[in-house]
Amino acid sequence: MFNRRKPVLLVLVAMLLLLTAACSNKGKDSDKLTTVKFSEVIRSIFYAPHYVAMSQGFFKDQGLNVDMNTSQGSDKGAAALIAGTADISLVGPETSIYIYNQKGDKTLKVFHQLTSKDGSFLLSREKLDDFKWSDLQGKTIIGWRPGSAPQMVLNSMLIKEQVKDAKVITNLAAPAMAGAFASGQGDFIQLFEPVASTLVKEGKAYYAASLGEAFGPFPETSYVATSDYIKANPKIIQKFTNAVAEGAKWLNTASDADIAKALAPFFEGTPEDLILQSVERYKSQDTWPTNPELTQAQFDTLQNVLIENGVLKSEEKVANMDDIVDMSFVKNIGKSD
């Protein structure tokens, strides 16, 4: 009886040894990856290229392990960089201007421009067959925090369209905005995808306008790191840039099924059709530039918006864009080491 069991035991031992070796190798492979502490401003399909780079393994292909958290605000994302709790943040590039003008020990630099339009959509409580900006006259709008990119884009649109007496609520935390509107607060709300489409599908709001299409080109969200981190880790910054660029490229050629599968893990509970609808909305307004470079023209537009919104004085304009922008990594995308 013992002899009959012996071959079986030997096989089991061999299998266990192989499994142990496989796990060991897996651990060694993981050890080879460089961890990057990453902070995103909010969770939105507006940043789809980044999530694709994670789900499709483009960061890992570059030797990076991205440890991601959501800061719920560019101010918090910038603070994480200064404090050292984040290596790279996805925030509004205006934060680099704010930090630069504080003349502190650290400065922030933009090294990759992810989006070239505002990513928010204006929704109404009542269905409007032909929305006009004058419809906002005397209405209450749930918007974003003061000084944030979407809040300033909306305010600039109100100024441009000469909308008066519109009350914009700016003291709600981002995660609470949709709930506040659904419970009856406000006549309009400014939201990103897929939250905007979710509210519409639930019958709690109606689509009115795209702020991105209405306002036009605007450098809303950038990858930013401290000057010190970039100087000490140029290879990591280049690899990070390469991975995100690969994610954007993949989005333009992948099938709907593959896109939904790639993004679904980051938006649990969001139906596939809303994910795809959100991606298509952002694609249709040229949200993700094929060349993710922050240009001088975009930088000038950004500073003009900051001045128009009263968060930057004319004399505080950054004269030399290179002081807070480094596009050398974008220019090296696709080049061999």
MONOR-V679624 format. One record per backbone hydrogen bond with DSSP energy under -1.0 kcal/mol. CO is the residue of the C=O (numbers start at 1). NH is the residue of the N-H. Records with the same first field share a line. If there is no record, write none. Layout:
CO = NH  NH
This chain:
1 = 5
2 = 6
5 = 9
6 = 10
7 = 11
8 = 12
9 = 13
10 = 14
11 = 15
12 = 16
13 = 17
14 = 18
15 = 19
16 = 20
17 = 21
18 = 22
19 = 23
20 = 24
21 = 25
22 = 26
23 = 27
24 = 28
25 = 29
26 = 30
27 = 31
28 = 32
30 = 33
34 = 65
36 = 67
37 = 87  88
38 = 69
39 = 90
40 = 71
41 = 72  73
44 = 47
45 = 48
47 = 50  51
48 = 52
49 = 53
50 = 54
51 = 55
52 = 56
53 = 58  59
57 = 61
59 = 64
60 = 63
63 = 34
65 = 36
67 = 38
69 = 40
73 = 77
74 = 78
75 = 79
76 = 80
77 = 81
78 = 82
79 = 83
80 = 84  85  86
88 = 39
89 = 224
90 = 41
91 = 222
92 = 95
93 = 96
94 = 98
95 = 99
96 = 100
97 = 101
100 = 103
107 = 227
109 = 225
110 = 326
112 = 223
116 = 218
120 = 211
121 = 191
122 = 208  209
123 = 189
124 = 206
132 = 135
133 = 136
134 = 137
136 = 139
139 = 167
140 = 187  188
141 = 169
142 = 190
145 = 148
148 = 152
149 = 153
150 = 154
151 = 155
152 = 156
153 = 157
154 = 158
155 = 159
156 = 160
157 = 161
158 = 163
159 = 162
164 = 138
167 = 141
169 = 143
173 = 176
174 = 177
176 = 180
177 = 181
178 = 182
179 = 183
180 = 185
181 = 184
187 = 125
188 = 142
189 = 123
191 = 121
192 = 196
193 = 45
194 = 198
195 = 199
196 = 200
197 = 201
198 = 202
199 = 204
200 = 203
206 = 124
209 = 122
210 = 214
211 = 215
212 = 216
218 = 220
221 = 114  115
222 = 91
223 = 111
224 = 89
225 = 109
226 = 230
227 = 231
228 = 232
229 = 233
233 = 237
234 = 238
235 = 239
236 = 240
237 = 241
238 = 242
239 = 243
240 = 244
241 = 245
242 = 246
243 = 247
244 = 248
245 = 249
246 = 250
247 = 251
250 = 253  254
255 = 259
256 = 260
257 = 261
258 = 262
259 = 263
260 = 264
263 = 266
264 = 267
267 = 270
271 = 275
272 = 276
273 = 277
274 = 278
275 = 279
276 = 280
277 = 281
278 = 282
279 = 283
280 = 284
282 = 287
283 = 286
287 = 116
291 = 293
292 = 113
295 = 299
296 = 300
297 = 301
298 = 302
299 = 303
300 = 304
301 = 305
302 = 306
303 = 307
304 = 308
305 = 309
306 = 311  312
307 = 310
313 = 316
314 = 317
320 = 323
321 = 324
324 = 110
327 = 331
330 = 333
332 = 335
